[in-house]
Structure formats: structure tokens, C-alpha cells
Amino acid sequence: MGIKQNIEELKSKIPSEVTLLAVSKTKPLEYLEEAYKAGMRDFGENKVQEMAKKAESFHDDVRWHFIGHLQSNKVKYLVDNVHLIHSLSSISLLNEIEKSFGKANKIANTLIQINIGREESKSGILEENLYELIEAIEKCNFVSVKGIMVIIPIGDEESNRKYFRKTRKIFDELKEKEYKNINMNILSMGMTHDFMTAIEEGSNLVRVGTGIFGERNYNLGGESNE
Ligand SMILES: *Cc1c(COP(=O)(O)O)cnc(C)c1O
């Protein structure tokens, strides 16, 4: 395993103000431990149960990010250990988060996931429905929105840059407004193959899985967003 070297190489490329999120979905705890030893504290998972299980038996000072498609009936399993939910994508999910976190008297930190490429296969809210969601967010008591997350369509660098720019524009527009419960600080975009372009276009959180842990075994599942 070259996990430590991978992380060191990534850190040398990524500006220090950009958060490197280690996407550890499908990977066993020994791999996460290697990353932890190399200094990583932010880990990303896309399955609720897998994240809860890992959180139970791993270091307490880890920040767990939920980056997968989130079903309403699973929100309650996130309450105890999630640091940031990257995939707030509908009003019904928002209401479930408000309810589950409210019960525990905790604030849910979230990012709005935008389906910037308008792909049917991907979750995320469409731009034209954003303001309806924002209105609902303003009525919440237990939800805090910290920024935006996108998974862009597969494409070449030019296409990637176009989607990152489009997202950045929305991010900047929302940042200027004053909405209750919304503070635009985190722009979560960029993965193993496009994170440098994403950073050039304003990303301050990149989600890297393969580039740290190596290829995933697709037969074991885990790719619910792709
Ligand atoms: C799996 C996944 C990643 C990491 O993808 P890599 O190409 O392995 O870096 C990032 N973001 C999300 C939402 C994912 O599901």
C-alpha cells in the first residue's frame, strides 16, 4: 500500500487552505489507519451503515463526511457521528434531517448538492429548484448549510472546467445573499482525476478516493453516485 506516499504527494500539490477529504468508501479500517497515521482526519463515506460502523471502531478525532445519496429513512443513523452531510438535495430530505437532528437537539451541518450536469442518473437539486429549497432551509431550526457540493458529468478538462465554473458562480451568488441558516464557506468539488482543475476554479474541499487508497472493487458496491 502506498497510501502514505499518495497522501504526501497530494499534499504537496494541494494548497494548504484546501481541505483534502480521504474518500474511504469500501475500504477496510487498516487502510484508513494508514491514512490516519499520515495525518488525515477528514474521511468520506457514501453508505450510512458503513460509516456508522467505521466510526464506532475508529479514532474519535476523525471528522466523518457523508458524501453519498442519502435516503430519508437512514438519516437517523447519521446523527451521532457525521461532521458534514454533503448531499442535501431535496426538501423532503431537509425535513427529515430537521426532524432527526431536532430530536437529538443537534445542528446538522450540510452542503447543498447541486446536479450541475442535469444528469438523470445523479442526485442533487436542479438549479431552478434551489430557491424553493433555500426557503425551506430558512424555516429550519436544526440545519446549517455551509456550502455546495457537486459531482460533475464525466468529461475532458474543458468540460470539467465549465461545470466547476458554473458551480462557482452559483456559490458566489449565494454567498453574497443573507439567508437564515446559510453561510457559504465550503465548495466541495473535484475528485482524483480533476481536483487540480477544481481548485483552480475555486474549490476548497476535494474528495479523493482512488488517488489515496487505489482502485475500488466495484463488485463490492459503493458507487451509489456514479
Ligand atoms: C467515490 C466518490 C469520490 C471519490 O472518487 P475518486 O475518483 O475515487 O477520487 C468523491 N466524491 C463522491 C461523491 C464519491 O462518491
Ligand as a Chemical Component Dictionary entry (heavy atoms), coordinates in Angstrom:
data_LIG
# 
_chem_comp.id                   LIG 
_chem_comp.type                 NON-POLYMER 
_chem_comp.pdbx_formal_charge   0 
_chem_comp.three_letter_code    LIG 
# 
loop_
_chem_comp_atom.comp_id 
_chem_comp_atom.atom_id 
_chem_comp_atom.alt_atom_id 
_chem_comp_atom.type_symbol 
_chem_comp_atom.charge 
_chem_comp_atom.model_Cartn_x 
_chem_comp_atom.model_Cartn_y 
_chem_comp_atom.model_Cartn_z 
_chem_comp_atom.pdbx_ordinal 
LIG C1 C1 C 0 -16.384 7.891  -4.687 1  
LIG C2 C2 C 0 -16.566 9.341  -4.594 2  
LIG C3 C3 C 0 -15.472 10.224 -4.656 3  
LIG C4 C4 C 0 -14.041 9.766  -4.859 4  
LIG O1 O1 O 0 -13.834 9.378  -6.178 5  
LIG P1 P1 P 0 -12.349 9.066  -6.731 6  
LIG O2 O2 O 0 -12.485 9.184  -8.200 7  
LIG O3 O3 O 0 -12.034 7.680  -6.284 8  
LIG O4 O4 O 0 -11.451 10.059 -6.161 9  
LIG C5 C5 C 0 -15.715 11.572 -4.487 10 
LIG N1 N1 N 0 -16.953 12.050 -4.315 11 
LIG C6 C6 C 0 -18.035 11.249 -4.251 12 
LIG C7 C7 C 0 -19.379 11.841 -4.020 13 
LIG C8 C8 C 0 -17.887 9.875  -4.400 14 
LIG O5 O5 O 0 -18.968 9.078  -4.345 15 
# 
loop_
_chem_comp_bond.comp_id 
_chem_comp_bond.atom_id_1 
_chem_comp_bond.atom_id_2 
_chem_comp_bond.value_order 
_chem_comp_bond.pdbx_ordinal 
LIG C1 C2 SING 1  
LIG C2 C3 SING 2  
LIG C2 C8 DOUB 3  
LIG C3 C4 SING 4  
LIG C3 C5 DOUB 5  
LIG C4 O1 SING 6  
LIG O1 P1 SING 7  
LIG P1 O2 DOUB 8  
LIG P1 O3 SING 9  
LIG P1 O4 SING 10 
LIG C5 N1 SING 11 
LIG N1 C6 DOUB 12 
LIG C6 C7 SING 13 
LIG C6 C8 SING 14 
LIG C8 O5 SING 15 
# 
